[in-house]
Amino acid sequence: MTRRSRSAPGAADALPGQEGLDIELRHIRHVAAVADHGSVTRAALELGMSVSALSRSVKGVELALGAPIFVAQAGSVGVTELGRLFLGRGREMLQAAAALGQHIERNPTLHAGRVAVGVGAKAMELSAGDVALAFLQQHPEVSMEIRCGLVGDLVPGLRGHELDFVVGHPAVLRERADLSLDTTLLPAAPLVLAARAGHPLLDRPGFTLIDAFDYLAVAAGHANPKLLATVLDLQTRCVSPLARQRAWPGVVAPLWSMIEPLMLEADALTLLPPSELADAVHAGRVVPLAAGGWTSSELALMSLKSRPLSPAARLFRDRLLAAYDLRLAEDRRLLSAWFPQAPAAPAPA
C-alpha cells in the first residue's frame, strides 16, 4: 500500500545506479520536501501527510541507503554529504519525470480510449463531474463513464475490468481477498454534524454529541471502522434506552437529494463534508452543529495491480487528486467560517 504521491503520470521508478535499491519517486519527493523546509513537520504539512508517515518514508530511504540523510540541528534538520548526493540525483529524476508527464499530456494519441471511474465517497464525488467536464473538453477523443454509489456496489465493475479505478473507503475492498489492489491513501476529509434549521437540538442548551443519538442519523455511505467504533462507544453512554439501541447510522443514502428530505421532514442528523453541506447552509435550510474529531473514513484511490492504468486513466486520476486537494482546502475554509472559536460540541466527561 502506498501513500499519496503528487508525481506526474507514470512517474514511479526506482533510483538508477543502485541495483536492488527499492526507492520510488515519491520517496525522493518526501526527502526533498524535508530538505527544502528544514523540518519534517513543515514538510508533512506541505505534502498533506502525517508527520509519522513522512518520518517513516524518510527512514525507509535511509535504511535502503545504509546511512543517514539528515542530522538534527537546533530547530531544524541538516543534510549529510550522502544526503546532498542523493538529493542532487533525485531532483534530476523528479525533473525528468515531470517532463515525461508533460510530454504524455501533450500527446493526444496516448489519451484515446475510454476512462471508467467508480466514485464511492462524497468528498470525491463533488469533484468528479467538474474534472470530467474539463478533461473531455481537452481530450474529446476519450469517452468516459463515472459510476457513483457505495464502494461495495462498485466492486464487480472493478473486478470485471469495467472500471479503471475506484475512489472510496478501502476497508470494503480489503475484505475481498481475491483483489490485489494498488492503493493510494488520501488525506481524510473533515465531517460536520448538521441538522435542519430549527431542529429541536438547537434549543437544547449545552448539548453534547451524546444528545445526537436521540435522533435518526443518515449517512452518505457506510461508516469506516474507526469512526463507527468511536460513535458506538459514545452511544453506550446514552441515558435513554431508545438512544442506546438506535441503529447508527439508521439510513445510508448516497445522494444528497435523498438525505436532505430526511433532515427536513424527520429531524434526521447527518455527517458530511462541509463542501457537501455548503449550499444548504448558505440557503438557511441546514445548520452545522459541530465538527472536530471526525474524519471521513480512510479515503483511497484503488486499482487492480494486474491491470495497469492507461495514460488517459492516469492523467484523469492525477487531475482528480488535484481537484480533491482544492476541495479539502475549501472544506477547511468552511470549517473556519462556521466554527471560528468552538469547532466541536463537547463530549461529556
N, C-alpha and C positions, 0 to 999 in steps of 0.2 A: 504494500500500500504506500502511496506517495503523497506527500504534502503538496499543497497548491504551488504550482510553478507559473511564473509570469514569462515563460520562454516563448519565442517565436514558434510558428508551426514547424513541427519536425525537429525541434532544437534540443533533443535529448541524446547525448552521446558520451562515451567515456573519454577521459582525458588521454590524448595520444602520447606516445613515448613512454608510457608506463604500463608494460604488459601485465594484464591481470588486475590493474588498478580500477576499481569499480567506483568511479566518480562521475556523476552526471552534471549537466549544465546548471541544474537548479542548485546543486551543492556549491558550485563555483559562485553562483549569484549570491548565495547566502554568505559565503566568506567575503565577497566583495562588499556587500552591504555593511557587514560588521566593520571592515576596514575603513569604509567611507565615513561611517558615523562615529567610529571610535567607541562604540558601545553596543552590546548585544541588545539591551533594552530598546534603544532608539532604532536600531536596525529591525528588530522584530515588529515595532510599530509601523515602520515604513512598508514592510513586506506583508503585513496583515497576518502575522504568525504569533503564536505564544512564545514567550522567552524560552521556556523549557524546550519547545520543539526546535527553535533555532539553535539553541545550545547543543542539542543532540546532533543536529545536522553538521555543525562545525566540528564537533568532537569526532564524528564519523570520518570526516575528511582527514583530521589529524591522525586518527588511528590507521587509516589507509596509507597515509604518507609515512607513518612511523616516527613523526616528530611534531612538535607544536608549531602552529601558525601564528598564534597570538601569545603575548605575555601581558600580565596585569601591570598597569601603571596607575598612578594616582588619578582616580576619577575617570579613567578610560582604559583602552587596551592598545598595546603596541604590536607591531608586526615584526616577526622574526625574519632572518635572512631567507630561510626557506619559504616563509610566507610571501615575501616580496617576489621570489622567483615564481611561486605558484600563481600569484595574482597577475604577474606580467603575462604569462602564457594563458592563464584563464581568461583574462579580459580580451585577449585576441580571439579566443574561441567564442566568447559572447558576441563580439562584434561580427564575426563570421556567421554565426547562427542568425543574428538579426538581419544581416544582408541576404542570407538564404531565404529567410521568411519573406522579406520584401520582394525578392525575385519570384517566389512562388505566388505571392499575392498579385503581382503584376501580370502573371502569365494566365490568361483566361482559359487556355486549353486544359489546364490542370484542374479547373473547377467545374467542368461539365459533369453532369450526372444528377444524382438525387441525394438529398440530405434528409434524414428522418430522425427526429429527436423526441424522446419521451420526457415530459416535464411533470414531476410528481411533487413539487414543492412550491408553495405560494410565493415565496421570496424570489424564486427564479421565473415563475410563470409570468410575473408582471413585466419582465424584461424581454421574454422570448419573442413576443409579437413585434415589438419595435425593432429588435435586432434583425428578425427575419425580413421585415419590410426593407430596411436599409441594405441588407445583404443581397436581396433579389434585385434591387434596383441597380446594383453594381455588377451583378452576375446573373443576367436574365436567362442564361443558358442552363442554370441549375433549377431543378424542381425541388420542392420542399414539403415535408409533412411534419406537423407538430402535434403530438398527442398529449393531452393534459388529463391527469387523473391520479388515482392513488398508485403509489410505486408498485405495489403487488400486482395491480392490474396491467402494468406495463411490462412485466417480466416475460410473458410469452412473446411479445414483439422483439425484445432484446435477444432472447434465446433463439428465436426463429430468424434472426438476421433481418428483421423488418425495420429495426431501429438501430441507428449508429451508436447512440449513447442515451443514457437516462440520467436525469438530474433529480435527486431526491434524497430521502433518508436511507443510508446504506444498510441499516440494521435489517430491513426487509429482504434485501438482496443477499446479505450474508447468510441467511437461512437456507439459501438454495445451494446445496453442496455441489451441484453439477455445474455451477457457473464459476469460471475462473475469470476474475474481474481485474481490470486496470482501474484503480480508484484514485481520484484526486479529491482530497478533502478541502472544503472551502470554509472560510470564516462563517460562524453561525450568525444568522440574522436575529436581531432582538425581537422580542414579542411584547405586545401590550395587551393587558386585560382591559376589555372595553364592554360597555353596556349602552343601551339606548338612552337618549336624553330623557330625563325624568324618571329613570329607573329607581325603584324603592331603595336600593342600596345606597344611592347618593344622599338619602335623608337619614342614614344611619350614622351618627357621629362616631368618629374614630374607628371605622370599620377596618377589619383585618382581612387577610387573604382567606382565612378560615370561613369568614362570613359568606364568601362567594359560593360555597357548597350548598347554600340554601336555594340556589337557582340552577337551572339546566345549563350545562356547558356544551357549546357546539364548536367543533374544531374543523379546520380545513383539511386535515389529514390525520393519520394515526400518530399518536404521540410517541416520541422516541423513549427508549427505556429509562434514560437518566431523568428526563422531565417527568415521566409518569411515576417513577419511584418517589421523587420529591413531592409531587402532588398528592399521591396516595398516603404518604407519611403525614402530610398536613391534614388530610381528611380523617385520619384516625383520631384526631384531636377535636373533632366537631362534637358539640354537646347534643344536638338534635339527632335522634336515631335515623330520621329520613336523610339528613345531610350525610351521615356516615355511610349509608347504604347506597346512596345515589351513584349510578354509573358515571364514570368520568373518562372521556367526555361522553355525554349522553347521546350526542348526534355527531357523526362525521359527514360533512358536506363539503366537497372540494371546490364549490363555486360560491363566490360572494353573493350571487343572486339567490342562492339558497340559504345562506347564513343570515343575511340582513332581515328577511321576514321573520325568522325565529327570534331575533333580537327585538324587533319592534312589536311583535304580537305575543310572544311567550316569555318576555323578560329574560331571555337567554343571554348568557355572557359568552365571550369568545376571547381567544388568544390569537392575535395575528400580528404580522409585521406592521409597523407604523405606516409604511407607504401603501399598504393594502387598505388601511382604515382612513387614509387622509381625506379622500373626497367626502365620505360620510361625516367625518368630524368637522370639516370646514363648512358643510351644509347644515350643521347643527343637529343631525339625526342621531349621531353616536357620540359618546363621551369617553375619552380614555381615562380609565380608573387608576391604573398602576402599571409600573414597569420595574425592571430591576434585575433580579437574579435569574430570570428565564432566558433561554435562547431557543431558537428553533432547534430541533434535534440536529445531530450531526448531519451536515449537508454535504453532498458529494456528487461529483460527476463520474459516472461509471460506464465503462465499455468492456466488451469481451476481449480478453488477451489474445484469443485465437483469431480475432477479426480486426486488424489494424484499421484506423480511420483513414478515409480518403483525404486528399488535400482539401477538398471543399468542406468536408466534415470537420477537419482540424481547424480550418480558418473560421468556420461558424462557431466552433467551440470557444476559440480564443476571444472572439467578439462577444459571445455570450458571457464569458467570465469577466470581461472588461465592463460590460453593462451591469453585471451583478455588483461589481465594486462601486459603481456610481449609485446603485440602489441602496447599498449599505450606507454610503455617505449621506444619502437623503434620509434614511431611517434614523441615523444619529442626529441629524439636524432637527427632525421632527421630535425626537425624544427630548432634546434640549429645550425646544419651544413649548412642549406640552408639560414637561416636568422640570422647570428651571431650578427648583430648590429641593423638592421632596419627590424623588423619582419612583418611590415604591410605597405601596401600602404596607404598613408594618405587620409582620407576623408576630403572633403573641409569644411572649417569653415562655 
